[in-house]
Amino acid sequence: MALTTVRVALRVRPFNEKELKETHQTDNLITFVPGQPQQISIDQDRRHFTFDYVYPSHKSQADVYQSCIQPLFDQFVNGYNATILAYGQTGSGKTYSMGTSTTADFSSEHVGIVPRFADNLFDWIKCQQNKPDNNTQYSVEVSFLELYNEDIIDLLSVNNKNASITIRENANGNITWSGVQEERIQGAADLLSCLSRGSTARTTASTDMNASSSRSHAIFSVSLTQHMNVSVENNDTIAKTLQSKFHFVDLAGSERLKKTNAVGDRAKEGISINSGLLALGNVISALGDESRRQQQHIPYRNSKLTRLLQDSLGGNSQTLMLACVSPADTNANETLSTLKYANRAKNITNTVVLNQQ
Ligand code: ADP
């Protein structure tokens, strides 16, 4: 058992065409502090923030993968759970970074985290299988869920809209999901095909509900099971199983939305924020508060998002929050709010256990 804090990475995307027209680029909203690669300051109120990783807009997808995802991958194949939560306003680069878009190009330098992970995983398995004396059997399964308010949609199931999923805590205190469609896959191409199929179902489901998929959360999960025989004393062997999960979470856009169904001046006043993100924020605050943590007053049960992700926040997982922001001063308020949210996540301690039987 080991204690580990939630790690936070900040990624600033390049200016888009609209911002290039509207923004005074000389007034850089975010300043990178020379000699302090983990620090930034935001000019809006000259506040400084320090994160575990900071990626200015010129950093590539490969840079991000190598520095902050590869260490999680290494833990995952050794039997530990991992989670990446992509957080930020719509258009800040969450889907680009995760590589989960329906139109993602899986063959260029723009390839995102999940397709890189797929190659990494199956290359690793092949390399292990080629080692002499390796008797381990590997099995990989994926699932893909979407949460829209409190509805769970199973993106890999044919009856995806009526998903009846039960979330339980098992005897070891780990969270288990039952009723989720899990597909056994044999290679990176299978993983990408499940990813594309689910991403397309996500777009279709939100169109049917007359909603934007940026208001829903998507959880793509990969489970790795490793059955092996380990030599012990007297030339005996015992069977051992390692089972680990990796959740890739593309959270709903964090912006406060003006209510579009209200009319007149009141429409401008009305703001709403996604209820799952609100619940996630409350869990993050509670976990950062020593006394509430000790009394175990963590409001996981207030939303399905926090219940599904209970292991990832304060539980048995190595977790990274990837906070994505726009570089433009026109988005200053949303960027500051993302920085503050991400800053609070740094206070969370998880208890990581080797998942071995
Ligand atoms: P979100 O998922 O947060 O709504 P997207 O990932 O869809 O945002 O990004 C919005 C647009 O910005 C997309 O066209 C995407 O290709 C582009 N983009 C985002 N981040 C980067 C980046 N680091 N480099 C190049 N283009 C990016």
Boltz pocket constraint, residues with backbone or C-beta under 6 A from the ligand:
constraints:
  - pocket:
      binder: B
      contacts: [[A, 12], [A, 13], [A, 14], [A, 16], [A, 57], [A, 59], [A, 88], [A, 89], [A, 90], [A, 91], [A, 92], [A, 93], [A, 94], [A, 95], [A, 96], [A, 97], [A, 214], [A, 253], [A, 324]]
      max_distance: 6.0
